[in-house]
Amino acid sequence: MDVIDENGTAVPNQESKKVLAGVLAIVLGALGIHKFILGYTKEGVIMLLVTVLTCGFGGMVTSIIGLVEGIIYLTKSDEEFIETYQVNQKGWF
């Protein structure tokens, strides 16, 4: 089932993106890979740079952020996920 955004454009069902982003957020959250999957390039680059530029020490913080976001992604219904992260483009939490 497609969702119609505020511009009248159909957004295809993103269930597979939800599961992929959720699992990657839990497993590789420190690198921000889940942000790139969802199309949030700026947020993904921020997480990646924090981890790399601090020689991994910042990765402790970004991995916790990834874990929390992964749990949030996986516990939302498909409709909530699409509305929040695909239509409204909510970049953090």
N, C-alpha and C positions, 0 to 999 in steps of 0.2 A: 504494500500500500504506500502510495506517495503522499507526502505532506506538502502543502502549498505554503510558500513563505510570503512575507509581506509584499513582495513584488509580483506575486502571482505566478512565480516559477515553481515547478514541481521539484521537490527534493526527493531523490530516490531513497528507498528503505536502506538505512545504514546499520542494520543489525550486525553484519559481519565486521564493520568498522568499529562498532561498540566493543565487541568481544576482543578483537585484535588490539585496539587501543588500551583496553583494560588490562589485558595480560601483559602487554609490553610495558605499561606503566608500572606494574608490580615487579616485573623481572628486570627491566632496564630503565627504571624511572630516573636514575641519576643522569642518564644521557639525554633525556627528553625526547626519545624516539616517538613516544605516543603523541606528542604535540605535532610532530611532522606528519604522522598518519592522519590526524584530524585537520591538517591544513594550517596550523598555527605556527608558521615559520619563525616569527619573531620570538615567541615564547620558547620554542624548541632550541633556538640558538642561545638564548639566555641561559637555559638550563645546561646545555652542553658546555658553554664557555665557563660557567661557574665551576663545573666539575673539572674541566681541563686546566683552567688558569690557576686553580688552587691546588694543583697536583693531587686531586682526588679528595682533599679534605672537605671541600664544598659539596662533594658527592654525597656525604652523609646527610646533609640538609636536603639536597635535591632528591635523594632516594626516598626520604620520608614523604616529601611532597608527591613523588610518583606513586608511592604505596597508597597514600590517602586518595589521590585522584583515581587510581585503578579501582579501588574499592567503590568509590562513588560511581564511576562509569558502569561497573558491573551490577550495581544494585538498583540503578535507575531502570524504569521501564523503557521499552524501545521508543515510545512516543515522547517521554520526558527527555531522553537522550538526544533525539533528533531536534526537538524544540530548543533545548538548552545549548547544545554544542554545534549543531549544523545550521539551524535557522538564526538563532540569536548570537552565534559566534562568541560564546563566553569562554575566554582563554584560560582563566585560572579557577580552579575548584568549581 
